[in-house]
């Protein structure tokens, strides 16, 4: 999401708004605010983060082979849910910009950062929205792996950078290219 707009810049802006020490990850700022501040401040930070994510989504570059994965899944009638700690609005902007269609988009629960992944509830929500009892998750972070395990969902770790491979070792399998999803 933040390829065109550095996450560290967004995190610094949010940390300043929250009157906290600087952080590199905007989601870490939101989590901290949700644990340590009142609901109004949490909503203010979530609103600012959502606005920054929407801006970033407009310049974010597509993941190589993502379009192919979406196309193959649609041809095989495999529904896709996008489950993210980013806002649903930003995800929808990103998908529309790249001509991708997901059956379900589950974004970050508004002003409730404690319900983001690694909490499994977004995965349960996606499965329920799809009318499915089970599915497989593709995730690129340790929180994705933890959420999938807690939800009882098989998980493919996507290491989009070699440095991520080790952090995803608890996935059922790890891929380094989305082109490997259906191979």
VEXDREN-2710 file (C-alpha; in Angstrom, 1 decimal):
% VEXDREN-2710
k/r/px/py/pz
1/UNK/0.0/0.0/0.0
2/UNK/2.7/2.4/0.9
3/UNK/5.1/1.9/-2.0
4/UNK/4.6/5.5/-3.3
5/UNK/4.1/7.1/0.1
6/UNK/6.6/6.0/2.8
7/UNK/4.8/4.4/5.8
8/UNK/7.4/6.0/8.1
9/UNK/6.3/9.5/7.0
10/UNK/2.7/8.7/7.6
11/UNK/3.6/7.1/11.0
12/UNK/5.6/10.2/12.0
13/UNK/2.6/12.5/11.2
14/UNK/0.2/10.3/13.1
15/UNK/2.6/10.0/16.1
16/UNK/2.8/13.8/16.2
17/UNK/-1.0/14.1/16.1
18/UNK/-1.2/11.6/19.0
19/UNK/1.6/13.4/20.9
20/UNK/3.6/10.2/21.2
21/UNK/7.2/9.3/20.4
22/UNK/7.8/8.7/16.7
23/UNK/7.2/5.2/15.2
24/UNK/8.0/3.7/11.8
25/UNK/4.7/1.9/11.3
26/UNK/1.4/3.8/11.0
27/UNK/-0.6/0.7/12.3
28/UNK/1.7/0.6/15.3
29/UNK/0.7/4.2/16.1
30/UNK/-3.0/3.3/15.7
31/UNK/-2.6/0.3/18.0
32/UNK/-0.8/2.4/20.6
33/UNK/-3.5/5.1/20.5
34/UNK/-6.2/2.5/20.8
35/UNK/-4.6/1.1/23.9
36/UNK/-3.6/4.3/25.6
37/UNK/-6.1/7.1/24.5
38/UNK/-9.8/7.8/24.5
39/UNK/-12.1/6.6/21.7
40/UNK/-12.3/10.1/20.2
41/UNK/-8.5/10.3/19.7
42/UNK/-8.5/6.8/18.3
43/UNK/-11.1/7.7/15.8
44/UNK/-9.2/10.9/14.9
45/UNK/-6.0/8.9/14.2
46/UNK/-7.9/6.2/12.3
47/UNK/-9.5/8.9/10.1
48/UNK/-6.1/10.5/9.4
49/UNK/-4.6/7.1/8.7
50/UNK/-7.5/6.2/6.3
51/UNK/-7.0/9.5/4.4
52/UNK/-3.3/8.8/4.1
53/UNK/-4.0/5.2/3.0
54/UNK/-6.4/6.4/0.3
55/UNK/-3.8/8.8/-1.0
56/UNK/-1.1/6.1/-1.0
57/UNK/-3.5/3.6/-2.7
58/UNK/-3.7/5.9/-5.7
59/UNK/0.0/5.6/-6.3
60/UNK/0.6/2.1/-5.0
61/UNK/2.2/-0.3/-7.5
62/UNK/0.5/-3.7/-8.2
63/UNK/1.9/-6.8/-6.7
64/UNK/3.4/-8.8/-9.6
65/UNK/1.1/-11.6/-10.7
66/UNK/-1.8/-10.4/-8.5
67/UNK/-3.9/-9.8/-11.5
68/UNK/-3.2/-13.3/-12.7
69/UNK/-4.2/-14.8/-9.4
70/UNK/-7.5/-12.9/-9.4
71/UNK/-8.2/-13.9/-13.0
72/UNK/-7.5/-17.6/-12.3
73/UNK/-9.5/-17.6/-9.1
74/UNK/-12.5/-16.0/-11.0
75/UNK/-12.2/-18.5/-13.9
76/UNK/-12.2/-21.3/-11.4
77/UNK/-15.1/-19.7/-9.4
78/UNK/-13.0/-19.4/-6.3
79/UNK/-14.2/-16.4/-4.4
80/UNK/-11.6/-13.9/-3.2
81/UNK/-11.8/-12.0/0.0
82/UNK/-9.2/-9.3/0.8
83/UNK/-8.7/-9.1/4.5
84/UNK/-6.4/-6.3/5.6
85/UNK/-5.3/-4.1/8.5
86/UNK/-5.6/-1.2/6.0
87/UNK/-8.9/0.6/5.7
88/UNK/-11.6/-0.9/3.4
89/UNK/-11.8/2.4/1.6
90/UNK/-8.1/2.3/0.7
91/UNK/-8.3/-1.3/-0.4
92/UNK/-11.2/-0.6/-2.7
93/UNK/-9.4/2.4/-4.3
94/UNK/-6.3/0.1/-4.8
95/UNK/-8.4/-2.7/-6.3
96/UNK/-10.4/-0.4/-8.6
97/UNK/-7.2/1.3/-9.8
98/UNK/-5.7/-2.0/-10.9
99/UNK/-8.9/-3.5/-12.3
100/UNK/-9.1/-6.2/-9.6
101/UNK/-12.4/-7.4/-8.1
102/UNK/-12.8/-9.2/-4.8
103/UNK/-16.0/-10.8/-3.6
104/UNK/-15.5/-9.4/-0.1
105/UNK/-13.3/-6.6/1.3
106/UNK/-12.7/-6.7/5.0
107/UNK/-10.6/-3.7/6.2
108/UNK/-9.5/-2.6/9.6
109/UNK/-12.3/-2.3/12.1
110/UNK/-12.9/1.4/12.5
111/UNK/-11.3/2.9/15.6
112/UNK/-10.9/-0.6/17.1
113/UNK/-7.3/-1.4/16.5
114/UNK/-7.3/-4.3/19.0
115/UNK/-9.6/-6.1/16.5
116/UNK/-7.0/-6.0/13.7
117/UNK/-5.0/-9.0/12.7
118/UNK/-3.5/-10.9/14.5
119/UNK/-7.0/-11.1/16.0
120/UNK/-8.8/-13.7/13.9
121/UNK/-12.2/-12.0/13.7
122/UNK/-11.5/-10.3/10.3
123/UNK/-10.9/-13.8/8.9
124/UNK/-14.1/-15.2/10.5
125/UNK/-16.0/-12.2/9.1
126/UNK/-14.6/-12.8/5.6
127/UNK/-15.5/-16.5/5.6
128/UNK/-19.0/-15.6/6.9
129/UNK/-19.5/-13.0/4.2
130/UNK/-18.4/-15.5/1.5
131/UNK/-20.7/-18.2/3.0
132/UNK/-17.8/-20.5/3.5
133/UNK/-16.8/-22.6/6.4
134/UNK/-13.1/-22.7/5.4
135/UNK/-10.6/-21.1/3.1
136/UNK/-6.9/-20.4/2.6
137/UNK/-5.2/-17.2/3.5
138/UNK/-2.2/-15.7/1.7
139/UNK/-0.4/-13.4/4.1
140/UNK/2.8/-11.4/4.0
141/UNK/3.3/-10.7/7.7
142/UNK/3.7/-12.6/11.0
143/UNK/0.4/-11.1/12.2
144/UNK/-1.3/-12.7/9.1
145/UNK/0.1/-16.1/10.1
146/UNK/-1.0/-15.7/13.7
147/UNK/-4.5/-14.7/12.6
148/UNK/-4.8/-17.6/10.2
149/UNK/-3.7/-20.1/12.9
150/UNK/-6.1/-18.6/15.4
151/UNK/-8.9/-18.8/12.8
152/UNK/-8.0/-22.4/11.9
153/UNK/-7.3/-21.4/8.3
154/UNK/-4.4/-22.8/6.3
155/UNK/-2.0/-20.1/5.4
156/UNK/0.5/-19.4/2.6
157/UNK/3.2/-17.0/3.5
158/UNK/4.0/-14.5/0.8
159/UNK/7.6/-13.3/1.2
160/UNK/7.7/-10.3/-1.2
161/UNK/11.3/-9.7/-0.1
162/UNK/13.9/-12.3/0.8
163/UNK/14.3/-10.8/4.3
164/UNK/10.7/-11.8/5.1
165/UNK/11.1/-15.5/4.5
166/UNK/12.2/-16.4/8.0
167/UNK/9.4/-14.3/9.6
168/UNK/6.9/-16.4/7.7
169/UNK/8.3/-19.8/8.6
170/UNK/5.2/-20.8/10.6
171/UNK/3.0/-20.7/7.5
172/UNK/2.0/-24.0/5.9
173/UNK/4.2/-23.0/2.9
174/UNK/6.1/-19.9/1.8
175/UNK/6.1/-18.4/-1.7
176/UNK/8.3/-15.6/-3.0
177/UNK/6.1/-14.8/-6.0
178/UNK/2.3/-14.6/-6.3
179/UNK/2.9/-16.4/-9.6
180/UNK/3.4/-19.5/-7.5
181/UNK/-0.1/-19.5/-5.9
182/UNK/-1.7/-21.8/-8.5
183/UNK/1.4/-23.7/-9.6
END
